[in-house]
Amino acid sequence: MVCVAPVWDADDIPVRFARLAHAESEGRGLVALGRPHPGTGGAAASYAEALDALGVADRLGLGGPLLRAADLLVFPVLTRDRAAMAELVLAALGPLRAGRGGAAPLLDTLTAYFDSGCVAAEAARRLNLSVRALTYRLERIHRLTGTDPGDPVQRYTLQTAVIGARLLDWPARPL
């Protein structure tokens, strides 16, 4: 369903629409709001942004009920040069394939760790692990990649690679 609202009312109508869709779908509804664009092609550009926002939300597991494309602009930037992002993912995370069970469990560990603000206890809870088990996994990631998830300087590269892996659906899809 598409809702087109005038720019002067850009906040009120989409917020109401998102709440209604969320309630009517028993909490499963998700509304994406594209940025306002001028001219006759403005609605189409906004619609395309909203669709992209839904795709990003699906790959990254973002919730709603309202997603604003303006809040997600960094993700298209990260994947604009797919080859460069794939290279970063493989360089930073490729060694995780040598882990027990392959890269996926360790990638899930990093995802939970970063999504929880690098709070080990919260990441462990999200993964149904003990804090010690999570700490062991983070140490294993450090040994395999040579990158310490706890080091602020190294964490940025690792976290960007994790986001890229999620956007590119790696390791499920080869790069």
LOVO-565508 format. One line per field, with one value per atom (N, C-alpha, C): chain; x, y, z; residue number from 1; atom name. Coordinates in pm, whole numbers, padded with zeros to 5 digits. Layout:
REM residues N
cadena	(A ...)
c1	(X ...)
c2	(Y ...)
c3	(Z ...)
num	(NUM ...)
atomo	(CA ...)
***
This chain:
REM residues 175
cadena	(A A A A A A A A A A A A A A A A A A A A A A A A A A A A A A A A A A A A A A A A A A A A A A A A A A A A A A A A A A A A A A A A A A A A A A A A A A A A A A A A A A A A A A A A A A A A A A A A A A A A A A A A A A A A A A A A A A A A A A A A A A A A A A A A A A A A A A A A A A A A A A A A A A A A A A A A A A A A A A A A A A A A A A A A A A A A A A A A A A A A A A A A A A A A A A A A A A A A A A A A A A A A A A A A A A A A A A A A A A A A A A A A A A A A A A A A A A A A A A A A A A A A A A A A A A A A A A A A A A A A A A A A A A A A A A A A A A A A A A A A A A A A A A A A A A A A A A A A A A A A A A A A A A A A A A A A A A A A A A A A A A A A A A A A A A A A A A A A A A A A A A A A A A A A A A A A A A A A A A A A A A A A A A A A A A A A A A A A A A A A A A A A A A A A A A A A A A A A A A A A A A A A A A A A A A A A A A A A A A A A A A A A A A A A A A A A A A A A A A A A A A A A A A A A A A A A A A A A A A A A A A A A A A A A A A A A A A A A A A A A A A A A A A A A A A A A A A A A A A A A A A A A A A A A A A A A A A A A A A A A A A A A A)
c1	(00085 00000 00090 00052 00130 00049 00115 00053 00136 00076 00146 00091 00182 00141 00212 00146 00212 00328 00430 00550 00516 00424 00393 00333 00290 00232 00309 00435 00512 00529 00521 00540 00411 00304 00181 00115 00093 00023 00099 00228 00298 00304 00316 00320 00186 00077 -00056 -00075 -00032 -00044 00036 00157 00241 00175 00122 00055 -00065 -00143 -00261 -00221 -00123 -00078 -00022 00051 00110 00000 -00100 -00210 -00295 -00328 -00414 -00347 -00215 -00143 -00096 -00151 -00117 00034 00090 00230 00329 00280 00371 00390 00306 00311 00434 00492 00610 00589 00607 00590 00725 00760 00885 00850 00919 00894 01015 00994 01099 01110 01223 01241 01158 01117 01045 01139 01088 01164 01075 01132 01052 01019 00924 00893 00806 00781 00691 00749 00878 00940 00964 00924 00950 00886 00761 00691 00758 00802 00868 01002 01077 01206 01185 01084 01054 01010 00929 00883 01002 01095 01214 01296 01312 01384 01314 01182 01105 01123 01119 01142 01282 01381 01519 01528 01459 01459 01400 01294 01236 01334 01407 01508 01619 01668 01772 01720 01598 01539 01529 01493 01482 01619 01721 01855 01921 01891 01955 01867 01745 01656 01609 01591 01546 01396 01351 01209 01142 01018 00938 00853 00741 00661 00696 00777 00807 00957 00995 01134 01142 01238 01259 01384 01369 01483 01596 01561 01662 01750 01696 01773 01862 01841 01914 02007 02039 02119 02258 02312 02447 02453 02346 02351 02363 02289 02316 02457 02509 02646 02743 02720 02810 02808 02695 02686 02691 02710 02716 02830 02943 03055 03058 02979 02963 03095 03178 03306 03395 03398 03480 03426 03295 03236 03263 03250 03278 03424 03513 03655 03678 03614 03626 03572 03455 03394 03488 03540 03628 03760 03815 03942 03926 03820 03801 03737 03644 03566 03593 03658 03686 03752 03847 03910 03812 03694 03596 03546 03565 03523 03599 03716 03795 03743 03649 03593 03504 03486 03398 03257 03201 03069 03071 03189 03199 03186 03167 03164 03033 02924 02792 02779 02818 02801 02885 03004 03090 03039 02985 02923 02801 02721 02606 02652 02765 02821 02857 02927 02964 02841 02743 02620 02553 02537 02474 02558 02689 02779 02767 02772 02762 02621 02519 02381 02347 02421 02395 02488 02550 02637 02767 02812 02936 02930 02811 02791 02782 02886 02895 02777 02732 02620 02493 02467 02347 02361 02478 02500 02484 02537 02523 02377 02302 02159 02087 02119 02054 02084 02202 02243 02215 02157 02133 02263 02365 02496 02532 02628 02686 02781 02809 02903 03040 03076 03205 03211 03101 03097 03108 03040 03049 03192 03252 03390 03485 03463 03545 03530 03406 03384 03453 03445 03512 03663 03718 03862 03896 03810 03830 03827 03734 03726 03855 03905 04030 04145 04153 04261 04251 04131 04114 04137 04087 04091 04210 04266 04371 04314 04183 04115 04042 04064 04005 03873 03759 03630 03619 03702 03698 03780 03865 03950 03873 03852 03771 03821 03952 04006 03979 03999 03977 03829 03750 03608 03534 03570 03498 03507 03626 03643 03565 03575 03505 03354 03304 03160 03110 03185 03146 03143 03240 03241 03122 03085 02968 02841 02826 02709 02710 02826 02838 02802 02846 02813 02662 02599 02453 02382 02430 02369 02390 02504 02536 02495 02438 02392 02506 02622 02737 02737 02766 02827 02727 02597 02498 02515 02551 02577 02725 02789 02932 02952 03065 03096 03188)
c2	(-00116 00000 00123 00224 00346 00462 00544 00663 00783 00874 00995 01110 01183 01293 01420 01535 01661 01686 01753 01778 01857 01950 02032 01951 01829 01743 01612 01617 01495 01411 01470 01390 01330 01405 01361 01243 01254 01150 01017 01014 00885 00820 00900 00844 00779 00847 00788 00662 00670 00557 00437 00463 00356 00292 00373 00319 00232 00281 00207 00075 00079 -00043 -00142 -00092 -00178 -00244 -00167 -00221 -00319 -00284 -00369 -00500 -00501 -00623 -00701 -00669 -00737 -00729 -00611 -00586 -00626 -00675 -00717 -00610 -00508 -00405 -00316 -00282 -00197 -00093 00033 00142 00207 00227 00295 00430 00531 00668 00717 00744 00802 00951 01008 01152 01229 01352 01432 01473 01465 01505 01595 01697 01791 01735 01796 01768 01646 01620 01511 01374 01363 01235 01219 01318 01315 01199 01170 01059 00926 00911 00786 00770 00880 00873 00839 00901 00873 00728 00679 00540 00444 00472 00387 00385 00501 00506 00424 00433 00357 00207 00163 00021 -00022 00062 00030 00021 00110 00107 -00024 -00071 -00200 -00314 -00309 -00412 -00411 -00293 -00280 -00332 -00294 -00338 -00489 -00551 -00696 -00762 -00714 -00774 -00750 -00635 -00602 -00633 -00677 -00710 -00588 -00476 -00354 -00360 -00304 -00305 -00175 -00165 -00049 -00007 00047 00035 00134 00237 00337 00343 00323 00339 00464 00546 00666 00647 00658 00642 00738 00856 00955 00904 00818 00763 00647 00596 00478 00509 00635 00675 00614 00582 00527 00390 00314 00178 00173 00255 00257 00307 00397 00443 00327 00245 00132 00031 00017 -00084 -00025 00105 00167 00107 00085 00016 -00126 -00211 -00348 -00423 -00402 -00473 -00434 -00306 -00262 -00318 -00320 -00375 -00525 -00595 -00739 -00765 -00681 -00694 -00673 -00573 -00548 -00666 -00716 -00829 -00949 -00981 -01098 -01077 -00957 -00930 -00933 -00870 -00859 -00982 -01045 -01155 -01290 -01292 -01419 -01523 -01484 -01583 -01654 -01597 -01661 -01793 -01814 -01941 -02058 -02032 -02140 -02177 -02103 -02133 -02255 -02316 -02432 -02391 -02460 -02426 -02321 -02279 -02178 -02037 -01944 -01802 -01760 -01826 -01778 -01762 -01861 -01843 -01727 -01710 -01601 -01466 -01465 -01343 -01306 -01405 -01381 -01324 -01373 -01323 -01175 -01141 -01001 -00913 -00962 -00886 -00856 -00956 -00937 -00843 -00859 -00776 -00628 -00601 -00463 -00408 -00490 -00444 -00414 -00473 -00449 -00340 -00264 -00155 -00204 -00322 -00384 -00416 -00447 -00489 -00641 -00705 -00851 -00922 -00874 -00940 -00936 -00823 -00811 -00897 -00896 -00980 -01128 -01169 -01308 -01343 -01253 -01277 -01295 -01210 -01218 -01350 -01404 -01529 -01652 -01631 -01742 -01814 -01734 -01786 -01730 -01794 -01734 -01623 -01531 -01424 -01484 -01588 -01654 -01713 -01776 -01834 -01724 -01611 -01500 -01446 -01430 -01381 -01475 -01604 -01702 -01680 -01661 -01640 -01513 -01406 -01281 -01300 -01377 -01407 -01490 -01584 -01667 -01580 -01487 -01394 -01314 -01268 -01192 -01276 -01401 -01489 -01517 -01541 -01574 -01454 -01338 -01221 -01129 -01138 -01044 -00908 -00898 -00773 -00791 -00698 -00706 -00629 -00699 -00629 -00533 -00548 -00460 -00334 -00328 -00212 -00110 00012 00109 00140 00143 00174 00059 -00064 -00180 -00213 -00177 -00211 -00149 -00027 00038 -00044 -00087 -00168 -00298 -00362 -00489 -00470 -00366 -00343 -00306 -00227 -00194 -00320 -00408 -00534 -00621 -00623 -00700 -00645 -00515 -00454 -00489 -00479 -00515 -00660 -00749 -00891 -00912 -00842 -00854 -00798 -00685 -00626 -00712 -00779 -00864 -01010 -01040 -01175 -01276 -01233 -01322 -01381 -01503 -01601 -01688 -01665 -01748 -01738 -01618 -01598 -01570 -01641 -01615 -01476 -01417 -01282 -01291)
c3	(00000 00000 00000 -00074 -00084 -00027 00052 00109 00065 -00009 -00053 00031 00096 00183 00140 00153 00120 00217 00166 00247 00373 00364 00481 00594 00564 00667 00674 00636 00616 00743 00859 00980 01033 01032 01096 01023 00893 00819 00819 00785 00786 00925 01028 01163 01196 01164 01186 01101 00976 00884 00938 00987 01041 01162 01251 01370 01331 01235 01191 01125 01036 00969 01070 01166 01270 01352 01391 01472 01392 01268 01185 01146 01143 01105 01228 01343 01469 01498 01473 01505 01398 01284 01178 01071 01072 00970 00984 00873 00872 00762 00795 00700 00680 00553 00519 00457 00501 00456 00378 00248 00166 00195 00158 00177 00075 00107 00008 -00106 -00228 -00348 -00433 -00496 -00576 -00715 -00777 -00917 -00938 -01066 -01102 -01068 -01066 -01031 -00883 -00805 -00661 -00590 -00623 -00557 -00591 -00717 -00757 -00685 -00672 -00602 -00455 -00395 -00254 -00236 -00329 -00325 -00335 -00426 -00442 -00313 -00250 -00123 -00015 -00012 00088 00065 -00061 -00091 -00048 -00077 -00035 00117 00187 00334 00385 00322 00362 00339 00228 00200 00303 00338 00440 00574 00608 00735 00740 00629 00625 00645 00575 00584 00719 00780 00908 01029 01004 01115 01192 01122 01187 01209 01320 01352 01317 01344 01311 01428 01405 01283 01172 01197 01094 01070 00945 00903 00817 00844 00764 00680 00548 00458 00495 00541 00579 00693 00778 00890 00847 00727 00681 00564 00541 00425 00423 00538 00541 00474 00476 00422 00270 00194 00050 00017 00099 00078 00094 00196 00221 00107 00040 -00066 -00206 -00216 -00349 -00430 -00366 -00432 -00378 -00440 -00392 -00388 -00490 -00496 -00379 -00345 -00232 -00101 -00086 00036 00045 -00067 -00067 -00030 -00080 -00046 00104 00161 00305 00384 00346 00417 00414 00297 00287 00361 00353 00421 00573 00622 00767 00828 00755 00814 00750 00636 00568 00657 00743 00831 00925 00947 01035 00977 00847 00786 00845 00905 00966 01105 01157 01289 01286 01402 01413 01371 01274 01224 01115 01072 00968 01022 00931 00968 01036 01003 01048 01199 01282 01426 01482 01429 01478 01427 01306 01254 01337 01376 01464 01598 01647 01773 01760 01651 01630 01612 01539 01519 01652 01735 01866 01953 01949 02029 01988 01858 01812 01831 01805 01822 01968 02060 02202 02258 02170 02216 02275 02233 02281 02430 02477 02616 02615 02668 02660 02725 02840 02909 02825 02761 02676 02551 02490 02371 02406 02520 02564 02585 02645 02666 02533 02435 02303 02233 02260 02195 02281 02399 02494 02530 02558 02598 02735 02798 02918 02873 02963 02930 02899 02970 02945 02804 02761 02626 02521 02545 02452 02448 02564 02571 02497 02512 02439 02288 02242 02099 02050 02130 02090 02084 02176 02173 02049 02014 01895 01770 01764 01651 01641 01754 01756 01703 01749 01703 01553 01503 01361 01270 01309 01220 01247 01366 01404 01443 01450 01484 01616 01707 01841 01844 01860 01865 01982 02084 02199 02183 02081 02058 01973 02024 01951 01810 01790 01658 01561 01606 01520 01504 01601 01601 01483 01444 01334 01206 01171 01050 01062 01176 01197 01192 01256 01257 01117 01043 00906 00820 00839 00764 00802 00929 00973 00909 00907 00841 00693 00630 00489 00464 00552 00538 00545 00635 00648 00525 00474 00356 00232 00224 00108 00130 00246 00281 00280 00329 00342 00482 00502 00413 00337 00351 00281 00129 00082 -00061 -00080 -00169 -00193 -00253 -00220 -00272 -00392)
num	(1 1 1 2 2 2 3 3 3 4 4 4 5 5 5 6 6 6 7 7 7 8 8 8 9 9 9 10 10 10 11 11 11 12 12 12 13 13 13 14 14 14 15 15 15 16 16 16 17 17 17 18 18 18 19 19 19 20 20 20 21 21 21 22 22 22 23 23 23 24 24 24 25 25 25 26 26 26 27 27 27 28 28 28 29 29 29 30 30 30 31 31 31 32 32 32 33 33 33 34 34 34 35 35 35 36 36 36 37 37 37 38 38 38 39 39 39 40 40 40 41 41 41 42 42 42 43 43 43 44 44 44 45 45 45 46 46 46 47 47 47 48 48 48 49 49 49 50 50 50 51 51 51 52 52 52 53 53 53 54 54 54 55 55 55 56 56 56 57 57 57 58 58 58 59 59 59 60 60 60 61 61 61 62 62 62 63 63 63 64 64 64 65 65 65 66 66 66 67 67 67 68 68 68 69 69 69 70 70 70 71 71 71 72 72 72 73 73 73 74 74 74 75 75 75 76 76 76 77 77 77 78 78 78 79 79 79 80 80 80 81 81 81 82 82 82 83 83 83 84 84 84 85 85 85 86 86 86 87 87 87 88 88 88 89 89 89 90 90 90 91 91 91 92 92 92 93 93 93 94 94 94 95 95 95 96 96 96 97 97 97 98 98 98 99 99 99 100 100 100 101 101 101 102 102 102 103 103 103 104 104 104 105 105 105 106 106 106 107 107 107 108 108 108 109 109 109 110 110 110 111 111 111 112 112 112 113 113 113 114 114 114 115 115 115 116 116 116 117 117 117 118 118 118 119 119 119 120 120 120 121 121 121 122 122 122 123 123 123 124 124 124 125 125 125 126 126 126 127 127 127 128 128 128 129 129 129 130 130 130 131 131 131 132 132 132 133 133 133 134 134 134 135 135 135 136 136 136 137 137 137 138 138 138 139 139 139 140 140 140 141 141 141 142 142 142 143 143 143 144 144 144 145 145 145 146 146 146 147 147 147 148 148 148 149 149 149 150 150 150 151 151 151 152 152 152 153 153 153 154 154 154 155 155 155 156 156 156 157 157 157 158 158 158 159 159 159 160 160 160 161 161 161 162 162 162 163 163 163 164 164 164 165 165 165 166 166 166 167 167 167 168 168 168 169 169 169 170 170 170 171 171 171 172 172 172 173 173 173 174 174 174 175 175 175)
atomo	(N CA C N CA C N CA C N CA C N CA C N CA C N CA C N CA C N CA C N CA C N CA C N CA C N CA C N CA C N CA C N CA C N CA C N CA C N CA C N CA C N CA C N CA C N CA C N CA C N CA C N CA C N CA C N CA C N CA C N CA C N CA C N CA C N CA C N CA C N CA C N CA C N CA C N CA C N CA C N CA C N CA C N CA C N CA C N CA C N CA C N CA C N CA C N CA C N CA C N CA C N CA C N CA C N CA C N CA C N CA C N CA C N CA C N CA C N CA C N CA C N CA C N CA C N CA C N CA C N CA C N CA C N CA C N CA C N CA C N CA C N CA C N CA C N CA C N CA C N CA C N CA C N CA C N CA C N CA C N CA C N CA C N CA C N CA C N CA C N CA C N CA C N CA C N CA C N CA C N CA C N CA C N CA C N CA C N CA C N CA C N CA C N CA C N CA C N CA C N CA C N CA C N CA C N CA C N CA C N CA C N CA C N CA C N CA C N CA C N CA C N CA C N CA C N CA C N CA C N CA C N CA C N CA C N CA C N CA C N CA C N CA C N CA C N CA C N CA C N CA C N CA C N CA C N CA C N CA C N CA C N CA C N CA C N CA C N CA C N CA C N CA C N CA C N CA C N CA C N CA C N CA C N CA C N CA C N CA C N CA C N CA C N CA C N CA C N CA C N CA C N CA C N CA C N CA C N CA C N CA C N CA C N CA C N CA C N CA C N CA C N CA C N CA C N CA C N CA C N CA C N CA C N CA C N CA C N CA C N CA C N CA C N CA C N CA C N CA C N CA C)
***
